């Protein structure tokens, strides 16, 4: 009878050990999956926020170039090329903004992204060089605020 009780205790201990091991491994695997998912999301956000900042910078430069081209050429192939390039970069900036919108959890980040886009339209309508520089500075300051906030989200 003693050997039977010892065998039952041994089997119960083995089963209990197997169950505890299974539970710990499952929790560990879930933790690893969650960490990997969070890291992928962080990397995607980093890429998206960086792409947005780059797209806005390129668009701003293109719009400034368009402004100068309009001052020097009222029509012609150079003006048409500058307008096309500005439109292309505007579409790329919109695409980058949409990616930010999809990935950003904080609505404040989208407000900052929109604030970085807004002065670009004003650059095109600038009446003189001083106004252009003012809108350019506003755009750069808004983009810096976006980058600062986005950096805090990916750290």
Secondary structure, DSSP 8 states (H G I E B T S, - for coil): -HHHHHHHHHHHHHHHHHHHHHHHHHHHHHHHHHHHHHHHHHHHHHHHHHHHHHHHHHHHHHHHHHHHHHHH-SSSHHHHHHHHHHHHHHHHHHHHHHHHHHH---HHHHHHHHHHHHHHHHHHT-SSHHHHHHHHHHHHHHHHHHHHHHHHHH-
